[in-house]
Amino acid sequence: MQLFSYRIKVSFLLATIAVGIYTLISISNSSEKQISVFTQDGLIVNQATDEPFTGKVVDTIANQIISYDVIDGIKNGEFTICLLNGNKAVSGNIINNKNEGKWSYYYSTGELESEGFFNNDVVVDKWAWYYQNGNKMEEGVFINGKRDGLWKLYNQDGSLKSSVFFNDGNVVNSFNVKSPVAS
C-alpha cells in the first residue's frame, strides 16, 4: 500500500498488518456464532473448515474495532475501524483486497481528519486534511500515488499559509503567504 508523506492513521496500518498475522474472531452472514479465521496464501480462511471464509470479520485489535466484509476469502466491501468509544476512525471500501474509492480518516473525537481516493490500492485524485476545528489543513491531488500540481497548506484559522507545486512527487516551487501586518 502506498503511504502518504503526510501523516496517515497508524491504526489503519496496524489493522492492515493485523489482518495478515492474527487470528480474528468473525461473524458469518449465515449465523451469529463466532468462528476463528486466519490468512493463508492471501486468503482469509475459516479455521474450522479450512475453506475460504465468506461473511463479516469483526475484531478488536489495539483498542479498535475492525470490521470488513469477506467474499470467498477476499476482502470485498465496506471496511471500518471504530474506537471503543464508538467514534469512527477509518472508513472506506475494499475490492479484491485493495483499497478502492473514497476513504475517510477521523480524529479520536470524531472530527474528519482527512479524506481522499484510492484506485487499485494507489492514492489518486483530490485529498484533503483538516484541523480538529474543521478548517482545512492541506489539499492537493495525487496522480499514480504521487503529489502533483498545486497543493495548498492552510493555517488553523483557515487562511492560506503556502502553496507548493509538485511534478511527479517532486517539489517544483513553493510560495509562503505573508500575513498582513496590522496597523
C-alpha positions, 0 to 999 in steps of 0.5 A: 500500500502506498503511504502518504508523506503526510501523516496517515492513521497508524491504526489503519496500518496496524489493522492492515498488518493485523489482518495478515498475522492474527487470528480474528474472531468473525461473524458469518452472514449465515449465523451469529456464532463466532468462528476463528479465521486466519490468512493463508496464501492471501486468503482469509480462511475459516479455521474450522473448515479450512475453506475460504471464509465468506461473511463479516470479520469483526475484531478488536485489535489495539483498542479498535474495532475492525470490521470488513466484509469477506467474499470467498476469502477476499476482502470485498466491501465496506471496511471500518475501524471504530474506537471503543468509544464508538467514534469512527476512525477509518472508513472506506471500501475494499475490492479484491483486497485493495483499497478502492474509492473514497476513504475517510480518516477521523480524529479520536473525537470524531472530527474528519481528519482527512479524506481522499481516493484510492484506485487499485490500492494507489492514492489518486485524485483530490485529498484533503486534511483538516484541523480538529476545528474543521478548517482545512489543513492541506489539499492537493491531488495525487496522480499514480500515488504521487503529489502533483500540481498545486497543493495548498497548506492552510493555517488553523484559522483557515487562511492560506499559509503556502502553496507548493507545486509538485511534478511527479512527487517532486517539489517544483516551487513553493510560495509562503503567504505573508500575513498582513501586518496590522496597523 
